[in-house]
């Protein structure tokens, strides 16, 4: 009887050791995943800060002006004049039953030549 009891205790100890090892292994895998995710998050934050810095450089007014001056022939930009801006009364109503937006935009442009129509 004592031998059976010792065998049961030995089996319980082996099962306990296996369960403990399995739990430790799962905890290590989870810790590795957390460390990998934290490293990925840090990399993404670095990328975001780099993109913000690049955006800041690219949108500086002085840089934009130099690009416009350099490519003036290509862009053919000119300053706005007050006569180019249309008023609400100058914008034609959308034709009824016209599903094609291109026709609507063409009609609007034809009715106000030389004007910039604000949406």
Secondary structure, DSSP 8 states (H G I E B T S, - for coil): -HHHHHHHHHHHHHHHHHHHHHHHHHHHHHHHHHHHHHHHHHHHHHHHHHHHHHHHHHT-HHHHHHHHHHTHHHH------GGGB--GGGS----TT---HHHHHHHHHHHSTT-B---
